[in-house]
Amino acid sequence: MNLQQLQAYIAYRRKAKHRKGHGVHSPFMYELVRSVFWAKKTTDEPRNKQERIVERLSVFCHKYGLLLIQVQNTNDLNFYKENCIVILARPRTNMELWHSLVENENTRVTADCWKLGLALAVPHLQKQNYTLII
């Protein structure tokens, strides 16, 4: 990790206030944090943390009838609409894409998890940006 990355990580940790769902007032987001990021690992889940989160997120989306989209470039945003969750791996390496997700008219909630970014286009949620520790 170079000095610039270290400074960015320190800034992230200072800003991150929501650990294990504490301080997340939306019941929907609280359930997402607890069931996706902080659920106990089972034996049949992947060992890799990001793969495990994506798998849990797909189960969560299925439960609520949401579409899960993994984006890697701005062309993937063509499918971004209401009732979906977008997952972006390493948002700091693709800041332009992350900012376009944050500023998108469909985005209601964003969750910055350092190595993972989520943008939720769920109409009943209030506009909110979270910085989560996972």
Disulfide bonds with the S-S distance in Angstrom:
none
